[in-house]
Amino acid sequence: MTTGSTVRTEIRTGARVLEGVEIEAFPEEVYRDAPTLREYRYINRDSHTYIVEPHERRIIEEID
């Protein structure tokens, strides 16, 4: 009996986010502090946060 997956997918800048992965908007306070992020979204994977260009679903940067 399998209880879950331990497979990790390597995420790199320029890679596309799969269609089934939910891309989230940053909280409004982030946009106030960094208005240039307004056109971007993010995902969290394996304790990392990645900025995503939502139309192409491409990773543009990893942030701490």
NORBELFEN-V977658 format. One line per field, one symbol per residue. burial: 1 if it has 9 or more other ideal C-beta (glycine too) atoms within 8 Angstrom, else 0. A space follows every 50 residues. Layout:
# NORBELFEN-V977658
burial->???
This chain:
# NORBELFEN-V977658
burial->00000000001000001000001001000110000010011110000011 11110011110100
